[in-house]
Amino acid sequence: MAKVVAIENEKGGVGKTTIATNLSSCLSVKHGLKVLLLDHDPQSSSTRWTARRAQAEDGESDPGAIPVISMGKNLARDLPSLSSRYDVVIIDGLPQTDVLTAAAIKVADLVIVPVQPSAYDLWACEATLNVIRERQEISGGQPKGSLLVSRAIPNTLLERGIREQLDATGFYVFAGQTVHRQAYAQGVAQGLSVMDLPPTDKARIEIEAITLEVLELLK
């Protein structure tokens, strides 16, 4: 049975799709895992990204491409028939808290809530955190809930102060984070990820560090 990682936050623009696509790519490219990407975002950004990635320069299908599908509120019923073919399922959540969010959290082994370093963003994700807490109460502590600092601006008071606030939620806080970099946006239209950048690229190093934490949390 595949491990399921849901990237959820009802606030838009916090980097859910960036994390979902790059995490999927790192798990596939660097760790050799079979990854399925579920797209719950109404903008279908993950679907468009993986469709571009599936086509090599010569127009032929890339056998290493990451498959993407969309499932509705019956996720808990429908996912088991597919998940046995994969090692990890990544869910790119939608920017609101509704039945789809609840369905994703219900099937997840790990929920990652990306948060930009501001009090407004922390307040905005509280509804998502409450859904995780409610699910944990029902299922004896599952899924694991976590918070990830996303799109940080290094060496600012906001970046330094946000972690103390995240710790106060009681959820796991990733040691790694993503920084606001152009590298994350470059190449998206061609289906590229930071794993297509040199090993020394800072964005790639960030995603590789986050991926290692994810694998540790999934043990």
Helices and strands as residue ranges (DSSP letters): E 3-7, H 16-29, E 35-39, H 45-53, E 68-69, H 75-78, H 80-83, E 88-92, H 99-107, E 110-115, H 119-124, H 126-139, E 144-149, H 157-167, E 172-173, G 182-184, G 188-190, G 194-196, H 202-217
